């Protein structure tokens, strides 16, 4: 269904719906954050129809948005939250967080997982969580966010390649202007030539998801190289 479209949710949820699953920031679909009204409306619909609200924070969680989990920006509490990837700092592990009421009906064997809580994975995850969920790391994300946003706006003022820069914390998406639609890969290839690794989120969005503790000098250097790549693409037209 269309993201941030509460009417679309209303059209499908009914008394037989068990759960609504969503990402508070739609990552692969273009780095699109949910609006507060949308998430609050979905929470109300789930309560009305006795459906569970499940938030997938595999990519946007673990500090990526500037808070430990993205839902914390919205004042909307999920019934279930999933996390992985950054939880293990690169080591395979996943976790499901839920309320005591829901957990009380789950017996051993109810929920299976490939990358569950073996002792080594849990030790690594605990260490990663201790680092990420610290005031120093979380507060630093906002300053790094501001530097990325300012630099991307400066680049766009010169080259006019984006219609919008959006996202939260250090999960950002720059949507390509109509003249560059469906050419995200061209920018990625140009970046490789400049020694920069970036991602795309669909064919029309350049994605930036750096380390939560990336050095400020590295931000400046990386975005300077990114601007050279942008200039290379625009000159080739």
Secondary structure, 3 states (H helix, E strand, C coil): CCCCCHHHHHHHCCCCCCEEEECCEECCCCCEECCHHHHHHHHHHHHHHCCEEEEECCCCCCCCCCCCCHHHHCCCCCCEEEECHHHHCCCCCCEEEECHHHHCCCCCCCCCCCCCCCHHHHHHHHHHHHHHCCHHHHHHHHHHHHHHHHHHHHHHHHHCCEEEEEEECCEEEEEECHHHCCCHHHHHHHHHHCCCCCEECCCCEEEECCCCCCCHHHHHHHHHHHHHHHHHHHHCC
